[in-house]
Amino acid sequence: MQTKLPMKKIIKVISLFLLYHTSSFAQFVTFEKTYQFFPANQEAVKQVITTKDGGYALRTVTSYVSAFDPIYAGVIKLDSMGNKQWEYHFILGLDTRSDFLLETNDNGLLISGVTPTDTGIGNYDLWLLKLDSVGQIEWYNKITAQNWVYTVNEIITLNNGDFIISTNGYSKSNIVVIDSLGTLISWNSYNNLSFIRGLQLKNDSLLFATAARDTTLNRFFMSYILMKTNGSILSTTLWNYELDSVFVAIGNSAGTLNKHSEAICNGAILNSVGNWEGYVMKFDSTGNCTISKKLSLDRTFLIDKIISPNSGGGFVLAGGLSSSNPGLGSGWIYILDDFCDSVSFKFIGNAANKPSIFYDVKQCSDSGFIAVGLYVPNTTEVPYAVKVDKNGNLNNFLGKNNQADVQSELTIYPNPSNEFTYFLKNNISENAQLTISTVAGQLLFETILKNSNEAVKVSTSHFPNGFYICKIKNANGFAQSKKLLVIH
C-alpha cells in the first residue's frame, strides 16, 4: 500500500533535494590576478581584508625606484571574483607610512598610518583617511601623538561606530579611541607593553594578545589582556616562552578562549649551530603551552608576521622565498590544522614562473584563502592577489591561454618531502613526461606518465636537502614546473 504525500510536503522534499545537490556541486572561487597602476613604480599589496559584499579590499604602497621619487599609498576594491571595481592612490609625505586598512559600518574604508611629528612628543603622529563605498574621500584627520608612536598595528570598530587603534613605539604601546569622524576621544599609554596585537571586541570590552621582548632574559613574553574600551585594564595573563622572534594571533572572532580560539604563536629559535628553526605554538587562557611543533621551513622562507587563524581551529601562513631564490612562483601558502599539523604546503606557480611574495593572507567566507603581495613579470613589481580553495588549490593561472587546468594535472605530496613523495596525475595526456632536476638544471629523475589517476611514488631519501624543480610536459608540448622541497 502506497502512502501519498501532501503536495506541500512533496514540494519541501524536492526543495531539500535540490538544495542538497546544489551545495554538493558548489565550486570554490579561485583566481590569480595582478593590478598594475603605475607603469614604472614598484608597488605591492601589504594587506587584504574581506568586505561585507563578499569582495576584498587591498592596501598597497609603492617603493623607491630612484632617490626622491614620491611614495604612493593606495586602496584597491575587488569583487568576489577578484575583478577591480575601483582604486584610489595618494602621495605620502616624507617618511610617512600607510599601516592599516579597515572596512567601516557604512561599507566605507578607513586607512591609517603615521607621519613625522612636529611637536616633539613622539616620533610620529597618526593620520586617518576615510573613503566611502565607491572610493571618494569623506574626511582626513591627523592626531597629535601623546606618547611614543612608531606604527599603527590594528584598528577595530566599536558597536557605537567609534574606532579603537593600537600602536607601538620604543617598548611602549597605545590604545587610541576616536569617533566616526576621526576626532580623538581618549589616548591610553602602556609603557610595559612593547606592542599590542589581536584586538577583538567582546561586549563592551577588548580582548587582545600581545608579545614583547624581555631584554634581561632575552625571551619573549606574551599577554592576554582584557580591558574596557576606555583603556582601563581588567585582567592580564603573562608568561614567558623561548622564541627569539614571534607573531601572535587569537583564533576566534568572538574573543573567547576555548579549544578553537587559543593564542597561536609563529616564531623562530636560533639553535646551537646558529641556524633559525621555525616553530608554531598554541597557548590556552591560563598560559599553558598546549602544542609546540617545529616547522619544516628555514629562514630562506619569509614568513614575516603573516599568520591568520581559520574557522576550523587551525591557521594559515603565507610568504615567499628570500632574494637568493626568487624564481619559479616563489610565493607560498602553508595551511595547518588544529593540531599544528600540515594540511598542505604549496608554491603558487604562476604561468611564467616569475618571482612572487605574499605579505598577507586571510580566510574567506567559502573557507578558502586569499593571499596578496607582489609579482614581478619583468623588472617592475606589481600588486598581486591569489584566491585558493580550502586546500590551497588554484584553478586558473596568469596567462594560461585556455590551456588545460594545470593545477589539477599534477599534485605533489608530501611537500616538503623527507624519504619519498607522491606525484598524482589527474587528466594528464598520454605519454606526458615528468622530470625532477636540481635548481642548477641537473636531471635526477625522469619517467613517462600514462593517462591514469594512479599516484607515482618517488624516493627522495638520496636527494640532498634543498629545492628541486619538477616539470611535467604534455604530449601537446605544454609544460609546467612545480617546486619540491626536500628536508631530511
Secondary structure, DSSP 8 states (H G I E B T S, - for coil): ------HHHHHHHHHHHHHHHHHHT-----EEEE---SSSSEEEEEEEEE-TTS-EEEEEEEE-SSTT--EEEEEEEE-TTS-EEEEEEEEE-TT-EEEEEEE-TTS-EEEEEEEE-SSSSSSEEEEEEEE-TTS-EEEEEEE--SS---EEEEEEE-TTS-EEEEEE-SS-EEEEEE-TTS-EEEEEEETT-S--EEEEEETTEEEEEEEEEETTTTEEEEEEEEEETTS-EEEEEEEEE--SEEEEEES-TT---STTS-EEEEEEEE-TTS-EEEEEEEE-TTS-EEEEEE-S--TTEE-TT-EEE-TTS-EEEEEEE-TTS-TTT--EEEEE-TTS-EEEEEE---TT---EEEEEEEE-TTS-EEEEEEE-SSSS-EEEEEEE-TTS-----TT-TT---HHHHEEEESSSBSSEEEEEESS--TTEEEEEEETT--EEEEEEE-SS--EEEEE-TTS-SEEEEEEEE-TTS-EEEEEEEE--
